[in-house]
Amino acid sequence: MIAAPLFQVIYTSRSRIGGDATTLRREVAEILEAARRDNARDGITGALLYNHAGFAQVLEGPLPAVTATFERIQRDSRHGDVVVLASGAIAARAFADWRMGLADPLAPETGSLDLGAASAEGIVALLASVVGQAAAWPA
């Protein structure tokens, strides 16, 4: 059996989540719960970064699944000004072990990241270096 080609999307978006820190943690927890459930079903892996400015995310998997997931994200009222930094076929997954990893938004390297100036390569490298450190967030 031939495996379906892999596709990757790297994007940033402005956060439209309002409210206090408790609201923020709850909303991000809901995003992660839904992403992990849906991604396991759809064969998608990836990683998410959230900081004061918004989101940066890498989605990877079969093209139809990644496309459908990304379309849902664009319709999600918690995201605004979605910008695709890179998309295309990939030879291997960068986050094969993560149905949706989370980079700690309180870590210095993620909290200070200017999402408007970030590159696709920079986001992938940053997420790969910090995503495993955030297993307990949000608690």
C-alpha positions as CSV (number, residue, x, y, z in Angstrom):
1,M,0.0,0.0,0.0
2,I,1.4,3.4,-1.0
3,A,1.1,6.1,1.7
4,A,-0.6,9.3,0.8
5,P,1.7,12.2,0.1
6,L,2.3,14.5,3.1
7,F,1.4,18.2,3.0
8,Q,2.3,21.0,5.5
9,V,0.9,24.4,6.3
10,I,2.7,26.9,8.5
11,Y,0.7,30.0,9.4
12,T,0.3,32.8,11.9
13,S,-2.9,34.5,13.1
14,R,-3.8,37.3,15.5
15,S,-5.6,36.2,18.6
16,R,-9.2,37.3,19.1
17,I,-9.5,35.7,22.5
18,G,-10.6,38.3,25.0
19,G,-10.8,38.3,28.7
20,D,-8.5,37.5,31.6
21,A,-5.7,34.8,32.0
22,T,-8.3,32.2,33.1
23,T,-10.3,32.7,29.9
24,L,-7.2,32.5,27.8
25,R,-6.1,29.2,29.4
26,R,-9.6,27.8,29.0
27,E,-9.8,28.8,25.3
28,V,-6.3,27.4,24.5
29,A,-7.1,24.2,26.4
30,E,-10.3,23.8,24.3
31,I,-8.3,24.4,21.1
32,L,-5.8,21.7,22.1
33,E,-8.4,19.2,23.1
34,A,-10.3,19.5,19.8
35,A,-7.1,19.6,17.8
36,R,-5.7,16.4,19.4
37,R,-9.0,14.6,19.0
38,D,-9.6,15.6,15.4
39,N,-6.0,15.3,14.4
40,A,-5.8,11.7,15.7
41,R,-8.8,10.9,13.6
42,D,-7.5,12.6,10.5
43,G,-3.9,11.6,10.5
44,I,-2.6,15.1,11.2
45,T,0.4,16.1,13.4
46,G,1.8,19.4,14.3
47,A,2.6,22.0,16.9
48,L,1.0,25.2,18.2
49,L,2.5,28.3,19.7
50,Y,0.4,30.9,21.5
51,N,1.7,34.2,22.8
52,H,0.4,37.7,23.5
53,A,0.3,38.4,19.8
54,G,-1.5,35.4,18.5
55,F,-0.9,31.9,17.2
56,A,1.7,30.2,15.0
57,Q,1.0,26.7,13.9
58,V,2.4,23.9,11.8
59,L,-0.1,21.3,10.4
60,E,1.1,18.2,8.5
61,G,-0.6,15.2,7.1
62,P,-2.6,14.2,4.0
63,L,-3.6,17.1,1.8
64,P,-7.4,16.7,2.2
65,A,-7.2,16.5,6.0
66,V,-4.8,19.4,6.3
67,T,-6.9,21.5,4.0
68,A,-10.1,20.8,5.9
69,T,-8.5,21.6,9.2
70,F,-7.0,24.8,8.0
71,E,-10.3,25.9,6.6
72,R,-11.9,25.3,10.0
73,I,-9.2,27.4,11.6
74,Q,-9.8,30.3,9.2
75,R,-13.5,30.2,10.2
76,D,-12.7,30.0,13.9
77,S,-13.6,33.3,15.6
78,R,-10.6,33.1,17.9
79,H,-8.3,33.6,14.9
80,G,-7.9,36.8,12.9
81,D,-5.6,38.0,10.1
82,V,-4.5,34.5,9.2
83,V,-1.3,34.6,7.2
84,V,0.1,31.5,5.4
85,L,3.9,31.5,5.7
86,A,4.5,28.3,3.8
87,S,2.6,25.4,2.4
88,G,3.4,22.5,0.2
89,A,4.4,18.8,0.0
90,I,6.9,17.5,2.5
91,A,9.0,14.4,2.5
92,A,8.7,13.7,6.3
93,R,6.8,15.1,9.3
94,A,8.6,17.5,11.5
95,F,6.2,16.7,14.4
96,A,5.5,13.0,13.9
97,D,5.0,12.3,17.6
98,W,2.6,15.2,18.3
99,R,-1.1,15.1,17.4
100,M,-0.8,18.7,18.5
101,G,2.1,19.8,20.5
102,L,2.0,23.1,22.4
103,A,4.9,25.5,22.9
104,D,4.9,27.1,26.4
105,P,3.6,30.6,25.9
106,L,5.4,31.7,29.0
107,A,8.9,30.6,27.9
108,P,11.1,33.6,27.0
109,E,11.8,32.4,23.4
110,T,8.1,32.0,22.6
111,G,6.6,34.8,24.6
112,S,8.7,37.4,22.9
113,L,8.4,36.1,19.4
114,D,7.2,38.7,16.9
115,L,4.7,36.6,14.9
116,G,4.5,39.3,12.3
117,A,8.2,39.0,11.5
118,A,8.6,35.3,12.0
119,S,9.6,33.1,9.1
120,A,8.2,29.6,8.4
121,E,11.6,28.1,9.0
122,G,12.0,30.0,12.2
123,I,8.6,28.9,13.5
124,V,9.3,25.2,12.7
125,A,12.8,25.4,14.4
126,L,11.4,27.2,17.5
127,L,8.5,24.8,17.8
128,A,10.8,21.8,17.4
129,S,13.0,23.0,20.2
130,V,10.4,23.9,22.7
131,V,7.2,21.9,22.1
132,G,8.1,19.0,24.3
133,Q,8.6,21.4,27.3
134,A,4.9,22.3,27.6
135,A,3.3,19.0,28.4
136,A,1.6,20.4,31.5
137,W,0.4,23.6,30.0
138,P,-2.4,24.6,30.2
139,A,-2.9,23.2,33.7
